[in-house]
Structure formats: structure tokens, C-alpha cells
Amino acid sequence: MTKRLHTRVDSGIRLDPLGRFWHDDELVENPAIARAWHKGLERAEDGRYLIRFGRDWAFVTIEDAPYLVRRVVSDDEGRLRLLLSDESEELLDPRTLARSAEHVLYCRVKGDQRARFSRQAQADLMEFLHEEEPGRFFLVHGADRWPIGTDPGRPPPRPEEGAVPADNLPPWART
């Protein structure tokens, strides 16, 4: 079996819709590597995503959303808090909730970045979801009520869809 030579653009790394990393079409099973890659994920100025470790980095293909909402918990003040795949937490902005044609929930996190709800996170949110008309859902929390929009379902640009960086070399060739 020949090993592929990877560059920053062709890293062989992809993130699937379930929040799992793959490298050269093999699932990354080491939890420490997957955790580090989630924590190192960031968006470039042109909308592509990359994984960064110090000064080293490589683009990654995002098949759906760059972040996965792992859990939704109600905090001591009754607010809905999201636990994300990069181990960060933030409050749910209910105005950003949207549902795909496949009935998967999404929201915006970290400003305007797309996050997909895991099955567990959707189950966590179920008590707050109400279908008031056939096919029209609302998030109801306390006295507040927000309509759930339609998710456009567009993943971010792929690594090869942007400019090639000047240092697009295999890791061993970089100085």
C-alpha cells in the first residue's frame, strides 16, 4: 500500500456530518487525536476550514457543519446552553434554530458558524419543541416562543475551492 503525500490543501482529513474525523478514508479512532482536531478547528478568511496546531496547519473537508452540538443543558438561570464538539460552551440563540429537509436541527454558534445537533442534543431539546401547525415547529422556553426556520444545508467551501497557499508542501518539506 502506497502512502499518499499530503499538502496543506490535500491533507486527506475530513469531518463527516456526525462530527467524526476521517483521514485517508479511515475513521480516526484515537480519541485524543479527534479531540485535538476538534479543538484546533478554525475558519479561514475565505470560509474554508483548517486545523491548526501552533504554526502548523492543514485544510480539512467539512461535509456538513464544522461544529456538532453534543448536548443541550438548562443552566442554573434557565438558559439553554450548548456543549459543542470542540468542548466549548455557549448559549443557544433560538433565533438561529433551523431544520433541514431530513429533520435535523442546526443553529449558529461562534458568531455565524453552522452547528448540527447530534441525536442526543435534539433529544435534549425535545421538551421545548412544539408543532403548532403541521410541519411548523417552534421553540418554546418560558414565556418566549421562536419559529424554527429552514436550514439551507450548504457546507463550507472545500479545501480545493480556494487559493493554494505559498507553503503548500508535504510536512517533511516545510522549513
C-alpha positions as a LaTeX table, in Angstrom:
\begin{tabular}{lrrr}
\hline
Residue & $x$ (\AA) & $y$ (\AA) & $z$ (\AA) \\
\hline
Met1 & 0.00 & 0.00 & 0.00 \\
Thr2 & 1.45 & 3.36 & $-1.03$ \\
Lys3 & 1.21 & 6.27 & 1.33 \\
Arg4 & $-0.19$ & 9.50 & $-0.05$ \\
Leu5 & 1.89 & 12.63 & 0.20 \\
His6 & $-0.21$ & 15.29 & 1.80 \\
Thr7 & $-0.13$ & 19.03 & 1.40 \\
Arg8 & $-1.95$ & 21.77 & 3.28 \\
Val9 & $-4.74$ & 21.71 & 0.66 \\
Asp10 & $-4.82$ & 17.92 & 0.21 \\
Ser11 & $-4.49$ & 16.84 & 3.84 \\
Gly12 & $-6.72$ & 13.79 & 3.47 \\
Ile13 & $-8.69$ & 14.97 & 6.54 \\
Arg14 & $-12.46$ & 15.30 & 6.50 \\
Leu15 & $-15.18$ & 15.84 & 9.07 \\
Asp16 & $-18.40$ & 13.90 & 8.48 \\
Pro17 & $-21.96$ & 15.03 & 9.38 \\
Leu18 & $-21.83$ & 13.06 & 12.65 \\
Gly19 & $-18.78$ & 15.01 & 13.85 \\
Arg20 & $-16.26$ & 12.22 & 13.19 \\
Phe21 & $-12.88$ & 12.86 & 11.63 \\
Trp22 & $-11.52$ & 10.66 & 8.85 \\
His23 & $-8.03$ & 10.55 & 7.39 \\
Asp24 & $-7.44$ & 8.93 & 4.00 \\
Asp25 & $-10.92$ & 7.36 & 4.28 \\
Glu26 & $-10.14$ & 5.72 & 7.62 \\
Leu27 & $-12.04$ & 6.73 & 10.73 \\
Val28 & $-9.84$ & 8.48 & 13.30 \\
Glu29 & $-10.45$ & 6.23 & 16.28 \\
Asn30 & $-7.90$ & 7.68 & 18.67 \\
Pro31 & $-10.00$ & 9.94 & 20.95 \\
Ala32 & $-7.02$ & 12.19 & 21.78 \\
Ile33 & $-6.41$ & 12.94 & 18.09 \\
Ala34 & $-10.11$ & 13.53 & 17.37 \\
Arg35 & $-10.36$ & 15.81 & 20.41 \\
Ala36 & $-7.25$ & 17.78 & 19.37 \\
Trp37 & $-8.56$ & 18.17 & 15.82 \\
His38 & $-11.94$ & 19.45 & 17.09 \\
Lys39 & $-10.18$ & 21.94 & 19.35 \\
Gly40 & $-7.83$ & 23.04 & 16.54 \\
Leu41 & $-10.62$ & 23.65 & 14.01 \\
Glu42 & $-10.94$ & 27.21 & 12.73 \\
Arg43 & $-12.36$ & 29.08 & 9.78 \\
Ala44 & $-10.03$ & 30.81 & 7.32 \\
Glu45 & $-10.86$ & 34.25 & 5.93 \\
Asp46 & $-12.16$ & 32.71 & 2.68 \\
Gly47 & $-14.62$ & 30.43 & 4.51 \\
Arg48 & $-12.64$ & 27.19 & 4.26 \\
Tyr49 & $-11.84$ & 25.33 & 7.46 \\
Leu50 & $-8.48$ & 24.22 & 8.74 \\
Ile51 & $-6.94$ & 22.50 & 11.71 \\
Arg52 & $-4.17$ & 24.48 & 13.40 \\
Phe53 & $-1.51$ & 23.39 & 15.90 \\
Gly54 & 0.80 & 26.23 & 16.72 \\
Arg55 & 2.37 & 27.28 & 13.41 \\
Asp56 & 1.39 & 24.09 & 11.58 \\
Trp57 & $-1.98$ & 23.77 & 9.86 \\
Ala58 & $-3.87$ & 21.97 & 7.09 \\
Phe59 & $-7.23$ & 22.45 & 5.41 \\
Val60 & $-9.99$ & 19.97 & 6.22 \\
Thr61 & $-13.06$ & 19.00 & 4.19 \\
Ile62 & $-16.27$ & 19.70 & 6.10 \\
Glu63 & $-19.07$ & 17.52 & 4.75 \\
Asp64 & $-21.87$ & 19.31 & 6.60 \\
Ala65 & $-21.32$ & 21.63 & 9.57 \\
Pro66 & $-17.99$ & 22.39 & 11.26 \\
Tyr67 & $-19.44$ & 22.07 & 14.76 \\
Leu68 & $-21.63$ & 19.45 & 16.39 \\
Val69 & $-23.90$ & 20.29 & 19.30 \\
Arg70 & $-23.30$ & 17.30 & 21.57 \\
Arg71 & $-25.71$ & 18.27 & 24.38 \\
Val72 & $-28.20$ & 20.96 & 25.34 \\
Val73 & $-28.49$ & 21.67 & 29.05 \\
Ser74 & $-30.55$ & 24.15 & 31.01 \\
Asp75 & $-28.26$ & 26.15 & 33.29 \\
Asp76 & $-29.00$ & 27.50 & 36.79 \\
Glu77 & $-30.60$ & 30.59 & 35.28 \\
Gly78 & $-32.87$ & 28.54 & 32.98 \\
Arg79 & $-30.95$ & 29.39 & 29.81 \\
Leu80 & $-30.26$ & 26.73 & 27.18 \\
Arg81 & $-26.54$ & 26.05 & 26.98 \\
Leu82 & $-24.90$ & 24.21 & 24.06 \\
Leu83 & $-21.99$ & 21.82 & 24.60 \\
Leu84 & $-20.04$ & 21.79 & 21.34 \\
Ser85 & $-17.70$ & 19.30 & 19.68 \\
Asp86 & $-14.67$ & 21.49 & 20.40 \\
Glu87 & $-15.55$ & 21.27 & 24.13 \\
Ser88 & $-16.63$ & 24.91 & 24.26 \\
Glu89 & $-19.99$ & 26.03 & 25.60 \\
Glu90 & $-22.27$ & 28.84 & 24.61 \\
Leu91 & $-25.86$ & 29.93 & 24.98 \\
Leu92 & $-28.33$ & 28.90 & 22.31 \\
Asp93 & $-29.53$ & 31.81 & 20.21 \\
Pro94 & $-33.03$ & 30.48 & 19.44 \\
Arg95 & $-33.40$ & 32.92 & 16.53 \\
Thr96 & $-30.82$ & 30.84 & 14.63 \\
Leu97 & $-32.55$ & 27.46 & 15.01 \\
Ala98 & $-33.30$ & 25.81 & 11.67 \\
Arg99 & $-34.42$ & 22.40 & 10.48 \\
Ser100 & $-33.17$ & 20.52 & 7.43 \\
Ala101 & $-35.32$ & 18.58 & 4.98 \\
Glu102 & $-34.15$ & 15.45 & 6.87 \\
His103 & $-35.50$ & 16.96 & 10.16 \\
Val104 & $-32.07$ & 17.61 & 11.64 \\
Leu105 & $-31.71$ & 20.75 & 13.75 \\
Tyr106 & $-28.98$ & 23.33 & 13.15 \\
Cys107 & $-28.10$ & 26.65 & 14.75 \\
Arg108 & $-25.40$ & 29.30 & 14.55 \\
Val109 & $-22.52$ & 29.32 & 17.02 \\
Lys110 & $-19.31$ & 31.32 & 17.42 \\
Gly111 & $-20.94$ & 34.24 & 15.67 \\
Asp112 & $-22.22$ & 32.91 & 12.36 \\
Gln113 & $-20.81$ & 29.39 & 12.09 \\
Arg114 & $-23.13$ & 26.47 & 11.45 \\
Ala115 & $-23.60$ & 23.70 & 14.04 \\
Arg116 & $-25.53$ & 20.47 & 13.61 \\
Phe117 & $-27.38$ & 18.97 & 16.56 \\
Ser118 & $-26.45$ & 15.40 & 17.46 \\
Arg119 & $-29.29$ & 12.97 & 18.12 \\
Gln120 & $-28.66$ & 13.39 & 21.84 \\
Ala121 & $-28.78$ & 17.19 & 21.59 \\
Gln122 & $-32.04$ & 17.01 & 19.63 \\
Ala123 & $-33.47$ & 14.72 & 22.32 \\
Asp124 & $-32.32$ & 17.20 & 24.98 \\
Leu125 & $-34.26$ & 19.95 & 23.20 \\
Met126 & $-37.45$ & 17.94 & 22.57 \\
Glu127 & $-39.32$ & 19.22 & 25.63 \\
Phe128 & $-39.02$ & 22.76 & 24.25 \\
Leu129 & $-40.13$ & 21.96 & 20.68 \\
His130 & $-43.79$ & 22.29 & 19.72 \\
Glu131 & $-45.52$ & 21.66 & 16.41 \\
Glu132 & $-48.24$ & 24.30 & 16.35 \\
Glu133 & $-49.25$ & 23.69 & 12.73 \\
Pro134 & $-48.43$ & 20.64 & 10.59 \\
Gly135 & $-44.74$ & 20.92 & 9.72 \\
Arg136 & $-44.30$ & 24.27 & 11.54 \\
Phe137 & $-42.21$ & 23.98 & 14.69 \\
Phe138 & $-41.44$ & 26.46 & 17.46 \\
Leu139 & $-39.01$ & 26.53 & 20.35 \\
Val140 & $-40.96$ & 27.45 & 23.46 \\
His141 & $-38.92$ & 28.34 & 26.53 \\
Gly142 & $-40.62$ & 30.07 & 29.44 \\
Ala143 & $-42.80$ & 32.86 & 28.08 \\
Asp144 & $-40.76$ & 33.11 & 24.86 \\
Arg145 & $-41.55$ & 31.44 & 21.53 \\
Trp146 & $-39.37$ & 31.31 & 18.39 \\
Pro147 & $-40.19$ & 29.81 & 14.99 \\
Ile148 & $-37.74$ & 27.24 & 13.68 \\
Gly149 & $-36.58$ & 28.19 & 10.20 \\
Thr150 & $-35.38$ & 26.10 & 7.28 \\
Asp151 & $-31.68$ & 25.24 & 7.11 \\
Pro152 & $-30.13$ & 25.95 & 3.70 \\
Gly153 & $-27.94$ & 22.85 & 4.03 \\
Arg154 & $-24.78$ & 24.25 & 2.47 \\
Pro155 & $-21.43$ & 23.06 & 3.80 \\
Pro156 & $-18.48$ & 25.47 & 3.74 \\
Pro157 & $-16.12$ & 25.62 & 0.74 \\
Arg158 & $-13.90$ & 22.59 & 0.21 \\
Pro159 & $-10.11$ & 22.96 & 0.54 \\
Glu160 & $-9.55$ & 22.84 & $-3.22$ \\
Glu161 & $-12.11$ & 25.62 & $-3.83$ \\
Gly162 & $-9.77$ & 28.42 & $-2.76$ \\
Ala163 & $-6.33$ & 29.80 & $-3.36$ \\
Val164 & $-3.38$ & 27.47 & $-2.92$ \\
Pro165 & $-1.12$ & 28.73 & $-0.11$ \\
Ala166 & 2.50 & 29.50 & $-0.98$ \\
Asp167 & 3.68 & 26.89 & 1.54 \\
Asn168 & 1.51 & 24.07 & 0.15 \\
Leu169 & 4.15 & 21.38 & 0.68 \\
Pro170 & 4.17 & 17.99 & 2.39 \\
Pro171 & 5.00 & 18.40 & 6.14 \\
Trp172 & 8.51 & 16.95 & 5.74 \\
Ala173 & 9.35 & 19.52 & 3.03 \\
Arg174 & 8.32 & 22.60 & 5.02 \\
Thr175 & 11.03 & 24.69 & 6.60 \\
\hline
\end{tabular}
